[in-house]
Amino acid sequence: IGLDARIYLKNQDAVEAVQPRIDEETARKSVSDKLSLTRSNLTVLPKGHGKDVVAYEFVGEYDGREYYVYVNAQTGEEEAIYVVENSMQGTSLK
Protein backbone atom coordinates (compact mmCIF):
# COMPACT_ATOMS: atom_id res chain seq x y z
CA ILE A 1 0.00 0.00 0.00
CA GLY A 2 1.32 3.44 -0.90
CA LEU A 3 0.22 7.04 -0.81
CA ASP A 4 1.25 9.86 -3.13
CA ALA A 5 0.72 13.09 -1.15
CA ARG A 6 2.25 15.50 -3.66
CA ILE A 7 -1.11 16.89 -4.81
CA TYR A 8 -2.28 17.31 -1.21
CA LEU A 9 0.91 19.15 -0.24
CA LYS A 10 0.71 21.37 -3.34
CA ASN A 11 -2.88 22.30 -2.53
CA GLN A 12 -2.07 23.04 1.10
CA ASP A 13 0.57 25.54 -0.05
CA ALA A 14 -1.99 27.15 -2.36
CA VAL A 15 -4.54 27.55 0.44
CA GLU A 16 -1.96 29.09 2.75
CA ALA A 17 -0.60 31.41 0.02
CA VAL A 18 -3.97 32.92 -0.94
CA GLN A 19 -5.61 35.45 1.32
CA PRO A 20 -9.38 35.27 0.76
CA ARG A 21 -11.03 38.55 -0.23
CA ILE A 22 -14.25 37.52 1.49
CA ASP A 23 -14.64 35.97 4.90
CA GLU A 24 -16.35 32.69 5.67
CA GLU A 25 -19.48 34.37 7.03
CA THR A 26 -19.96 36.34 3.80
CA ALA A 27 -19.45 33.17 1.74
CA ARG A 28 -21.96 31.34 3.94
CA LYS A 29 -24.66 33.82 2.83
CA SER A 30 -24.34 32.38 -0.71
CA VAL A 31 -25.49 28.97 0.56
CA SER A 32 -29.22 28.20 0.64
CA ASP A 33 -30.90 28.51 4.04
CA LYS A 34 -32.56 25.15 3.31
CA LEU A 35 -29.20 23.42 3.75
CA SER A 36 -28.47 22.50 7.37
CA LEU A 37 -24.70 23.05 7.53
CA THR A 38 -22.57 20.60 9.49
CA ARG A 39 -19.05 21.89 8.70
CA SER A 40 -17.01 24.26 6.57
CA ASN A 41 -13.39 24.93 5.68
CA LEU A 42 -11.13 26.69 3.20
CA THR A 43 -9.95 24.38 0.43
CA VAL A 44 -8.70 24.14 -3.13
CA LEU A 45 -11.33 23.16 -5.69
CA PRO A 46 -9.79 21.52 -8.78
CA LYS A 47 -11.29 23.08 -11.92
CA GLY A 48 -9.09 21.23 -14.41
CA HIS A 49 -6.18 22.27 -16.60
CA GLY A 50 -4.31 23.74 -13.62
CA LYS A 51 -7.05 26.25 -12.88
CA ASP A 52 -7.70 25.41 -9.26
CA VAL A 53 -9.80 27.80 -7.17
CA VAL A 54 -9.44 28.57 -3.47
CA ALA A 55 -12.96 28.19 -2.09
CA TYR A 56 -14.94 27.76 1.07
CA GLU A 57 -16.38 24.26 1.27
CA PHE A 58 -19.72 23.98 3.07
CA VAL A 59 -21.08 20.54 3.91
CA GLY A 60 -24.69 20.12 4.93
CA GLU A 61 -27.87 18.13 4.70
CA TYR A 62 -31.19 18.72 3.03
CA ASP A 63 -34.09 16.30 2.69
CA GLY A 64 -31.98 13.40 4.00
CA ARG A 65 -29.12 13.91 1.51
CA GLU A 66 -25.63 15.29 2.04
CA TYR A 67 -24.42 18.21 -0.12
CA TYR A 68 -21.09 19.94 -0.73
CA VAL A 69 -21.26 23.60 -1.77
CA TYR A 70 -18.14 25.50 -2.90
CA VAL A 71 -18.00 29.31 -2.82
CA ASN A 72 -15.06 31.14 -4.42
CA ALA A 73 -13.01 32.80 -1.65
CA GLN A 74 -12.03 35.67 -3.94
CA THR A 75 -15.31 36.53 -5.68
CA GLY A 76 -18.01 35.07 -3.41
CA GLU A 77 -19.55 33.30 -6.39
CA GLU A 78 -20.80 29.75 -6.14
CA GLU A 79 -18.35 27.44 -7.94
CA ALA A 80 -19.99 24.03 -7.56
CA ILE A 81 -22.63 21.98 -5.75
CA TYR A 82 -22.33 18.22 -5.32
CA VAL A 83 -24.75 15.74 -3.81
CA VAL A 84 -23.44 12.55 -2.20
CA GLU A 85 -24.83 9.45 -3.91
CA ASN A 86 -24.68 6.12 -2.10
CA SER A 87 -25.03 2.94 -4.16
CA MET A 88 -23.99 -0.69 -4.13
CA GLN A 89 -20.75 0.35 -5.88
CA GLY A 90 -19.89 2.88 -3.14
CA THR A 91 -20.19 6.59 -2.48
CA SER A 92 -19.74 9.26 -5.15
CA LEU A 93 -20.34 12.96 -5.73
CA LYS A 94 -22.76 13.97 -8.49
HELIX and SHEET records of a PDB file:
HELIX    1   1 ARG A    6  ALA A   17  1                                  12    
HELIX    2   2 GLU A   24  ARG A   28  1                                   5    
SHEET    1   A 5 SER A  36  LEU A  45  0                                        
SHEET    2   A 5 VAL A  53  TYR A  62 -1                                        
SHEET    3   A 5 ARG A  65  ASN A  72 -1                                        
SHEET    4   A 5 GLU A  78  SER A  87 -1                                        
SHEET    5   A 5 GLY A  90  LEU A  93 -1                                        
END                                                                             
